[in-house]
Amino acid sequence: MLHVVDVELTPNPHAIKFVLNQKLLHFTSRQFSTPEDAVNDPLANGIFALEGVASVFYTDKFITVEKKQGYDWGKIQRPFLTYLSKFDQSLIPEEATPEGIDENTSELLKQISEVLNKKVVPALAYDGGGLEILGLDGSLSRFAIKAPAGSCPSAQRGTLSAIESLLKRDVHPALGSHS
């Protein structure tokens, strides 16, 4: 059963990050700006059914909900918590496994994932965003930054540069990256 273990503010005053007790996704993230976008995702679709929800983002062990202007969190949060406690996690659509990842995943990709999950994902998650590993092509890692850092081109370039430097320092000097 899903339940919230922590609630964190984000830089967006209209968004709150709900940290969960269980993983929702392992590799990817999901972002929905409208109820229509969420039609095929039962988790996000149910959250949009709550009055006042403007957008939904989820990955790993958290969900970031943005409320519409003029709505009070008190009227969204309790129904959200109730919805989560009754939601059947098996209804979450299966995520695609990134290229190059299977039961025989290379040691290099495992190291990249470990560094990103320890040092980058928590920083992006602090702002209510995330990072999706798209694959590994030789010494070039591919990933996607999800909002809010990914929403500003200059912030995305800076984040990508910082990630590449981190991977070169902590994993292998020949590593590169692109999104």
C-alpha positions in Angstrom: 0.0 0.0 0.0 1.3 3.4 -1.0 1.6 6.1 1.6 3.4 9.4 2.0 6.4 9.4 4.3 7.4 13.1 3.8 6.1 16.2 2.2 8.6 18.7 0.7 8.2 22.2 -0.7 9.6 22.9 -4.1 10.8 26.2 -5.6 7.4 26.4 -7.4 5.0 27.8 -4.7 2.1 25.9 -6.4 3.8 22.5 -6.3 4.5 20.0 -3.5 6.6 16.9 -3.6 5.2 13.9 -1.8 7.8 11.3 -0.9 6.4 7.8 -0.9 7.2 4.6 1.0 7.6 2.5 -2.2 9.2 2.9 -5.7 6.8 3.7 -8.5 9.3 3.6 -11.3 12.9 2.3 -11.7 14.2 4.1 -14.8 11.8 6.6 -16.1 9.6 9.5 -15.0 6.2 10.6 -16.1 5.0 14.1 -16.5 1.4 15.2 -17.3 0.4 18.8 -17.9 -3.3 18.1 -18.5 -5.9 15.5 -17.6 -6.0 14.5 -21.3 -2.3 13.7 -21.1 -2.9 11.3 -18.2 -5.8 9.3 -19.8 -3.7 6.2 -20.2 -2.0 6.4 -16.8 -4.3 5.3 -14.0 -2.2 6.9 -11.2 -1.9 10.3 -12.8 -5.5 10.2 -14.1 -6.8 9.6 -10.6 -4.7 12.5 -9.2 -6.2 14.8 -11.9 -9.6 13.7 -10.8 -9.0 15.6 -7.6 -10.3 19.1 -7.7 -7.6 21.8 -8.1 -4.8 19.7 -9.6 -2.9 21.5 -12.5 -0.1 19.0 -13.3 1.4 15.7 -12.1 5.0 14.4 -12.2 6.2 11.1 -10.8 9.3 9.0 -10.7 11.2 6.8 -8.3 9.6 7.2 -4.9 7.9 10.6 -5.2 5.0 12.4 -6.8 5.1 16.2 -7.4 1.6 17.7 -7.7 1.1 21.3 -8.9 -2.2 23.0 -7.9 -4.2 25.4 -9.8 -4.0 29.0 -8.7 -6.7 29.9 -6.2 -6.9 26.4 -4.7 -5.9 25.6 -1.2 -3.6 22.7 -0.5 -5.8 21.7 2.4 -8.6 20.7 0.0 -6.2 18.7 -2.3 -3.8 17.0 0.2 -6.3 14.9 2.2 -8.1 13.5 -0.9 -4.7 12.9 -2.5 -3.5 10.9 0.6 -6.7 8.9 0.6 -6.5 8.2 -3.1 -2.9 7.0 -2.7 -3.7 4.6 0.1 -6.4 2.9 -2.0 -4.5 2.9 -5.3 -3.4 -0.4 -6.8 0.2 0.0 -7.8 0.0 -2.8 -10.3 -2.1 -0.4 -12.5 0.9 1.8 -13.2 1.8 1.3 -16.8 4.9 -0.7 -17.3 8.0 1.4 -18.0 10.3 0.9 -21.0 13.7 -0.4 -20.1 16.4 2.0 -21.3 18.6 0.8 -24.2 21.6 -1.2 -23.0 19.9 -2.2 -19.7 19.0 -5.8 -19.2 19.8 -8.6 -16.8 23.4 -8.5 -18.2 23.8 -4.7 -17.8 27.4 -3.6 -18.1 29.4 -2.7 -15.0 29.9 0.8 -16.5 26.2 1.5 -16.7 25.7 0.2 -13.2 28.4 2.6 -12.0 26.8 5.5 -14.0 23.3 4.7 -12.5 24.7 4.5 -9.0 26.5 7.9 -9.2 23.4 9.5 -10.8 21.0 8.0 -8.3 23.2 9.0 -5.3 24.4 12.5 -6.4 22.2 13.9 -9.1 18.7 12.5 -8.8 18.3 13.7 -5.1 19.3 17.2 -6.2 16.8 17.3 -9.0 14.2 15.6 -6.8 14.6 18.4 -4.3 13.2 20.8 -6.9 10.4 18.3 -7.8 12.2 17.1 -10.9 14.0 14.0 -12.0 16.4 12.2 -14.3 15.5 9.4 -16.7 18.3 7.1 -17.9 17.8 6.5 -21.6 20.7 4.2 -22.3 24.4 3.9 -22.9 26.1 4.0 -26.3 29.7 3.1 -26.0 31.1 5.8 -23.6 28.2 8.2 -24.2 25.4 8.1 -21.6 22.0 9.3 -22.6 19.4 10.6 -20.2 16.6 13.1 -20.0 16.2 15.8 -17.3 12.6 16.2 -16.2 11.0 19.5 -14.9 11.7 21.9 -13.4 15.4 21.9 -14.3 14.6 20.6 -17.7 12.1 23.4 -18.4 14.7 26.1 -18.8 17.2 25.6 -21.7 20.1 27.3 -19.9 19.4 25.4 -16.6 19.3 22.2 -18.6 22.7 22.9 -20.3 24.3 23.8 -17.0 22.9 20.6 -15.4 24.0 18.4 -18.3 27.5 20.0 -18.0 27.7 19.3 -14.3 26.5 15.7 -14.7 29.1 15.1 -17.4 31.8 16.5 -15.2 30.6 14.3 -12.3 30.5 11.2 -14.4 34.0 11.9 -15.8 35.3 12.4 -12.2 33.5 9.6 -10.4 33.1 6.9 -13.1 35.5 7.2 -16.0 37.3 10.2 -17.6 36.3 9.2 -21.1 32.5 9.4 -20.4 30.3 11.9 -22.2 26.6 12.6 -22.0 23.7 14.0 -24.0 20.0 14.3 -23.5 
